[in-house]
Amino acid sequence: MDTLDAMRVFVAVVERNGFSAAAEALGMSTAGVTRQIAALEKRLSTRLLNRTTRRVSPTTTGAAYYDQCLRLLAEFDALEASIGAQALVPSGTLRINAPVSYGIARLGPLLASYRAAHPQVELDLSLSDRLVDMVEEGYDLAIRITRSPHPSLIARRLGEAQIRLCASPAYLAQRGHPTHPQELAAHDCLGYSYWTGGDQWTLRGPGGEASVAVSGSLRVNNGDVLREAAIAGLGIILQPDFLVEQALADGRLQPVLPGWDVPPIGIYAVYASRSHLAPKVRSFIDHLLDAGL
């Protein structure tokens, strides 16, 4: 027998002066109410109610027990309400993993505004281009830039990254502007270690899709280094817009093959479980969506 349930049944019987009225109020059968009271009296080894054919009233002990039940039930309900309210407020440490360049370009500028809105959350942001095991390494949330999130994770699409093919004006002046993707094979194409296509670059353009095997003098596992190498004139890069948009805007980089493009790649917030999503996780995802990332 659940003691709290039995106490609620007892209070209902006292307040409604009978088993039938209490049963109706509680959505129980009269027999069920009767069994609860009998079991409660047996457990306490005392009679709590006086029963007559007309009405039910508490004994002296029952009246004292009724007062204590009211106090305890009120405290319990207040405790549950308090815990429930706390559970809705984002709080605690939020461990996030994100790609290095994306974290610098997009997440960094948003951290202050998120903390201002959610001061009870402490942020623990780890930047790495390595594909981490979220569960094994204890991350609450990860940002993934991918065409297909892992099926074992829950993914919320935040947006997409446009992929830009670009090089420095100095490099293009020296090596020339390619006019077709196949000409990239003769250029110094700088590689990103985690690019899903490896050394095979596939572009879409007026003539349909073209795939070319590229090579270059540099391969790096970080996009920021690739961008700086391209700005310095080392070669052509294929990188997301958040990494190169400023350099393209100020002329340090120039578009290559402007009539051709690479299909955009999705940007996702991923987490391990859909059930009982912590408010700190939900609030951070909402903050990213509100920012239009």
N, C-alpha and C positions, 0 to 999 in steps of 0.2 A: 504493500500500500504506500502510495506517495503521500508523505505527511502534509506537504503544502496543499495538494489537491483535497485531502481529507479536511484540512482546516477551512478551505474555501467552501466545501460542502456544508460543514458545520455552521459557519457564519450565515450561509444562505438559509439554512433551516431555521436558525434563531430569528433572523430578520424577517422571514416570511411566515413564521409561526406554523410551519408544517412541512411535511415531506413532499407532498404533491406540488405545492407552490414552488418549493426550492428546486424540485426536479424540472419543472417547466422553465424556470429562470435559467437553469444551468444546461438545459438541453439534454437531460438525462432521464432515465426511467425512474419511477418512484422506487422500484425494487433496488436499483443501483444506489440511490441515495441512502436507502435503509441499510444496505450492506456496508456502505462506507461508514456510517455512524456507528453501527454495531462493531465493526472492526476497530474503529478509533477508541470506543469505550473499552473494548477488550484489551487493547494495547496499553491504555492508560490505567486500566484496572479500577475504573470509577464510572459512575453514571453521570452523564453530562446533561441529559434532557429528561424532563417530566413529560410523559405521554398520556394524554386522555383522548377520549373519542372526539372531543371538540377542538383541542388545540395542543400544540407542543410548546413548552417553555423551558428555559435553561434551569438546571439546579443551581444551588449556590456555587458549587464548584464549576459548573458549566458557564455561569455568568462571568466568573473570574477568567476562565479559559477563553471565553469569547472576547473579552477586552484585550487579552494578550495576543489572540489571533489577529485582531484588527491591527494592533501595533506592528506585529511581525510581518503580516502580509503587506502593509503599507511600506515598511522598510524594504522588503524584498522587491516590490514593484518599483520603488524609487531607485533601487540599486540597478535593476534591469534597464530601466529607462536611461539612467546615467551611463551605463556601459554601452547601450545602444547608441546614445548620442555621441559618445566618444568614438565609437567605431565608424561613425560617419565623417569624422573630422580627420583629414590627412595629417598623419603624425609619424614619428619614428624616422629611421634611416632608410633612405631610398637608394639602393645600389643599381647603378645604370652602367651599361657597357655600350660604347658607340665607336664607329670608325674614327680614326684620328682626325682626318681632315674635316669630316662632317661635324665632329664635335667642336672643333675650333671655329669653323665658319658659321654653323647654325645653332648649336646648342649653347655655346659660351655666352652669346649675347642675350639669351633668354633666362639664364639662371637667376639673375637678380630679380627680375619681375616675378618669376615663379616663387622665389623665397619671400618676396613682399606679400604675395597673395596667400602663401601657406607657411607661416613662420614656424610651425611646429614640425616641419619636415627638414631633416638634415640630409643633404645631398652627398652621395659618394659616387663620383663619376670617374669611370676608368676608360681611357681611350686606347684602343688597340684595333689594328686591322686583322688580327687573328680571329678566327671563328671560335668563340668561347662556348663552353658547355654551361649554359645558364644555371641548371640545377646543381651540377657538380661544384661550380664556382660561386654559387650563392647570389646570383644576380636576380633582382626583381624584374628588371626590364632591360631590353637591348634594342638598339637601332640597327636594322639590317637593310643594306642596299643590295637588292637582289631581284632577279626575275621570278623566283619561286621560293617563298619562305618554306622552311622545313615543316612538313606536315604534322610533326609532333608538337609544334608550338602554335599558340593563338596569335594571329597577326592582324594588326590594325593598320590599314594603309594611310600613311601621312601625306603622300604626294608622290612625285616622281622626279628623277634626276635626268635632265637632258645631257646627252653625251656630246662633247665638243672635240673636234679634230683641229689642232692648232699648232703653231710654231712661231718663233720670233721673226720679226722683219729681217733681222740680219741673216738668219739661217735661210729664209726663203730667197733673199737677194743673192746669196751665194750658191744655193743648190737648186733654185728654181721652184715654181709653183706646180705641183702635180695637177693634171687635168682629169685623171681617171684613177680610181682606186688601185688598179694594177700597177700604176707607176710608183706606188708606195714601196714596192719591193726594192726599188733602187735608192730609197731614202733611209736615213738614220731614224728609225722609229723606236722611241724609248718605251720600254716595257714596264707595266705594273705587275708585280709578282702575283697578285690575287685576281687578275683579270680572268673572267670565266672562259674567254675564248683563247687564252694563252697567246701564242704568236700568230693566231689567225684572226685578222680583223675583217668584219663583215659590215658593209655599208649598203644603204638603199639609195637609189637615185633615178635619174631619168631612164636609164637603160635597165632598170630592175635592180636585182640584188647582186652585189659583187663581193667575193671573198678573196682575200689575198694573204699570203704568208709573209710576215714582216720580220725584220731583224734590226738590231741596233746595238749601240755601244754601251747601253746602260739599262739595267733592270733594277727596280727599286720596290720595296714593299710599303712605300709611303707616297701618297699623291702630292704632298706639299714639296717634297724634294724633286719629284718629277717636274712639277710646274716651274720651280726655280731653275732646274737644268734646261728646260725648254726656253725660258726667258733669256738664259745665258747663251742661247744659240746652239745647244747640243743636238737638237733634233725635233721630231714631230711627236706630239703626245695625243692620246685619246683619253680624255678625263671628263668627269661630271662638271656641270655648270657652276656649282657652288665653289669649286676649286679654282676655276679659271675666269669667271665672269668679270672680276675686277681688272685682271690683266688684259682681257680682251677690250674692256671699256676704255682703258687708258692707253691702249696701243702697244703695250709691251709684248702682247701676243696677237697674232692675226689668224683668222679662220683659214683652214685648209680644205679644199674641195667643198666650197659652200653649197653646191647643188646636191650634195650627198649628206646623208645623216645616218646615225645609229639609233635603233629603237630605244626609247627612254627606259630607264630601269626604275622599278618601284622602290620607294622608301617606306619601310614598315617599322612600327613599334611592335615588338614581339614579347610575349610572356608565356609562362609555362602552363598556367591553368586558368580556365574560364570561371570556375566556381570561386566564390568569395574573393573577388578581385579587390585587393586592398585599396582604400581610398587614396593613399599616397601614389599608387601606380595609376589609378584612373585619372586623378587630378593632373598628373604630369602629362599623360597622353592628351587630355583635353587642352592643356596649355599649349602643347605643340600644334594641335589642330587649330586652335584659335589664332595662333601666330601665322597660319597658312604655310607651314613648311611642306 
